[in-house]
Amino acid sequence: MIVWLAGTPGVGKTTVGRVLSRRLGVSFADLPELVKMTGLGEYDAESDSIMVTAGTVRRIVERHVDGDAVLCSHVVVKIPRKKVVCIVLRLNPLVLIRRLKMRGYSSVKVLENVESEFVGTVYLDAVRALGRHRVYQLNVTGLRAGVAAGRCLRIVEGGWRGDDVDWLRDLHHAQLERLLSFLATSRLGTL
């Protein structure tokens, strides 16, 4: 089985994934690292993201992820002959703005990733790839890695269905105003 931790860059996939893999007693694989190691795709260090086709992702996973594992990436594809449970980590977009800026992401990359998190792009892509019954969401805003890994473990064991994340509904009015203002002014700056 593969527990696929997915999410927009900056949500904490690698940190939570390492803790979760230790608790499950399985190997840990970071898809961007595998892409760099194999040379089978392009890795963009500025945005900490990978550019690969679905077929390339399948080949990398089939060749380099043996047995049960926790796999982290923002790209999710169906892997034949493997049972996959996907948990999409979600993070308040306002917190994500701060994290990505602290990592030195360009203004354009911050905007792209925050927009993606706001509308749930990674979650929707994962559902398209694996089906709704295999994809769960976990709001990691304000959670330590150990707590988030514990919640992931509950999902994997079938004891919890995860969170229902919808930032348009979940953000308070003032937060939503700040986020929309950031998105609008950032978008104007890229035109």
C-alpha positions as CSV (number, residue, x, y, z in Angstrom):
1,M,0.0,0.0,0.0
2,I,1.1,3.6,-0.7
3,V,-0.1,6.4,1.5
4,W,0.2,9.3,-0.8
5,L,0.5,12.6,1.0
6,A,-0.3,15.3,-1.4
7,G,-0.8,19.1,-1.3
8,T,0.3,22.4,-2.5
9,P,4.0,23.1,-2.0
10,G,4.5,24.5,1.5
11,V,1.7,22.7,3.4
12,G,4.0,20.3,5.2
13,K,3.9,17.1,3.2
14,T,7.6,16.1,3.7
15,T,7.6,16.9,7.4
16,V,4.3,15.0,8.2
17,G,5.3,12.2,5.8
18,R,8.5,11.4,7.6
19,V,6.7,11.2,10.9
20,L,3.9,9.1,9.4
21,S,6.3,6.7,7.8
22,R,8.1,6.1,11.1
23,R,4.8,5.5,12.9
24,L,3.6,3.1,10.2
25,G,7.0,1.4,10.0
26,V,7.3,1.8,6.2
27,S,9.7,3.5,3.9
28,F,9.4,7.2,3.0
29,A,9.7,8.6,-0.6
30,D,9.7,12.2,-1.7
31,L,8.7,12.3,-5.4
32,P,10.7,15.5,-6.1
33,E,13.8,13.8,-4.7
34,L,13.1,10.7,-6.8
35,V,12.7,12.9,-9.9
36,K,16.1,14.6,-9.2
37,M,17.7,11.2,-8.5
38,T,16.4,9.5,-11.6
39,G,16.6,12.4,-14.0
40,L,13.3,11.4,-15.4
41,G,11.5,14.7,-15.0
42,E,12.3,18.3,-14.4
43,Y,12.6,19.6,-10.8
44,D,12.1,23.4,-10.2
45,A,14.0,24.3,-7.1
46,E,12.5,27.8,-6.9
47,S,9.0,26.4,-6.4
48,D,10.0,23.0,-5.0
49,S,7.9,21.4,-7.6
50,I,8.2,18.8,-10.3
51,M,7.3,18.8,-13.9
52,V,6.6,15.2,-15.1
53,T,4.0,13.3,-17.1
54,A,1.7,10.9,-15.3
55,G,3.4,8.0,-17.1
56,T,6.8,9.2,-15.8
57,V,5.4,9.4,-12.2
58,R,4.1,5.8,-12.6
59,R,7.5,4.5,-13.8
60,I,9.4,6.3,-11.0
61,V,7.0,4.9,-8.3
62,E,7.0,1.4,-9.8
63,R,10.8,1.2,-10.1
64,H,11.8,3.1,-6.9
65,V,9.1,2.6,-4.3
66,D,9.2,-1.0,-3.0
67,G,6.5,-2.4,-0.7
68,D,4.5,-0.2,1.6
69,A,5.5,3.4,1.7
70,V,4.5,7.0,2.4
71,L,5.0,9.0,-0.8
72,C,4.9,12.8,-0.9
73,S,4.2,15.1,-3.8
74,H,1.8,17.6,-5.2
75,V,1.2,15.4,-8.2
76,V,-1.1,12.4,-7.8
77,V,-1.6,9.7,-10.4
78,K,-3.1,6.2,-10.4
79,I,-0.5,3.5,-9.9
80,P,-1.5,0.1,-11.3
81,R,-0.9,-2.9,-9.0
82,K,-0.7,-0.7,-5.9
83,K,-3.3,0.1,-3.3
84,V,-3.2,3.9,-2.8
85,V,-4.7,5.9,-0.1
86,C,-4.3,9.6,-0.7
87,I,-4.4,12.3,2.0
88,V,-4.3,15.9,0.7
89,L,-2.9,18.2,3.3
90,R,-4.7,21.6,3.2
91,L,-3.4,24.8,4.8
92,N,-5.0,28.1,5.4
93,P,-4.0,30.2,2.3
94,L,-3.0,33.1,4.5
95,V,-0.5,30.9,6.4
96,L,0.7,29.5,3.1
97,I,1.5,33.0,1.8
98,R,3.8,33.6,4.8
99,R,5.5,30.1,4.4
100,L,6.2,30.5,0.8
101,K,7.6,34.0,1.2
102,M,9.8,32.7,4.0
103,R,11.1,30.0,1.6
104,G,12.0,32.7,-0.9
105,Y,9.4,31.8,-3.6
106,S,8.9,34.4,-6.3
107,S,5.8,36.6,-6.2
108,V,4.4,34.7,-9.2
109,K,5.0,31.3,-7.5
110,V,3.4,32.4,-4.3
111,L,0.4,33.6,-6.2
112,E,0.0,30.4,-8.2
113,N,0.4,28.1,-5.2
114,V,-2.0,30.2,-3.0
115,E,-4.6,30.3,-5.7
116,S,-4.2,26.5,-6.1
117,E,-4.7,25.9,-2.4
118,F,-7.7,28.3,-2.2
119,V,-9.6,26.4,-4.9
120,G,-8.4,22.9,-4.0
121,T,-6.6,22.0,-7.2
122,V,-4.5,19.2,-5.7
123,Y,-7.5,17.7,-4.0
124,L,-9.6,17.8,-7.2
125,D,-6.7,16.3,-9.3
126,A,-6.3,13.5,-6.8
127,V,-10.0,12.7,-6.9
128,R,-9.9,12.6,-10.7
129,A,-6.9,10.3,-10.6
130,L,-7.9,7.9,-7.8
131,G,-11.7,8.4,-7.2
132,R,-13.4,10.1,-4.3
133,H,-13.3,6.9,-2.1
134,R,-9.5,6.9,-1.9
135,V,-8.9,10.6,-1.3
136,Y,-9.1,12.4,2.0
137,Q,-8.4,15.9,3.1
138,L,-6.7,17.0,6.3
139,N,-6.6,20.7,7.4
140,V,-3.1,21.0,8.9
141,T,-3.4,24.7,9.9
142,G,-2.0,25.1,13.4
143,L,-1.2,21.4,13.8
144,R,2.2,20.1,14.7
145,A,3.7,17.4,12.5
146,G,3.1,14.7,15.1
147,V,-0.6,15.6,15.5
148,A,-1.1,15.7,11.7
149,A,0.6,12.3,11.3
150,G,-1.7,10.9,14.0
151,R,-4.7,12.1,12.1
152,C,-3.3,10.7,8.9
153,L,-2.9,7.3,10.7
154,R,-6.5,7.4,11.8
155,I,-7.5,7.9,8.2
156,V,-5.3,5.1,7.0
157,E,-6.7,2.7,9.6
158,G,-10.2,3.6,8.6
159,G,-11.2,5.3,11.8
160,W,-11.8,8.8,10.3
161,R,-12.9,10.3,7.0
162,G,-10.8,13.4,7.4
163,D,-11.8,17.0,7.1
164,D,-14.1,18.7,4.6
165,V,-12.1,21.7,3.6
166,D,-13.6,24.6,1.6
167,W,-11.7,27.8,2.2
168,L,-14.5,30.0,0.8
169,R,-16.7,28.6,3.5
170,D,-14.1,28.0,6.3
171,L,-12.3,31.4,6.4
172,H,-13.7,34.1,8.5
173,H,-15.0,37.2,6.7
174,A,-11.9,39.3,7.6
175,Q,-9.5,36.5,6.5
176,L,-11.4,36.0,3.2
177,E,-11.2,39.7,2.6
178,R,-7.4,39.7,3.2
179,L,-6.9,36.7,1.0
180,L,-9.0,38.1,-1.9
181,S,-7.2,41.4,-1.6
182,F,-3.8,39.6,-1.8
183,L,-4.9,37.6,-4.8
184,A,-6.3,40.6,-6.6
185,T,-3.3,42.9,-6.0
186,S,-0.8,40.1,-6.8
187,R,-2.7,39.2,-10.0
188,L,-2.6,42.9,-11.0
189,G,1.2,42.9,-10.4
190,T,1.6,40.0,-12.9
191,L,-0.3,41.5,-15.8
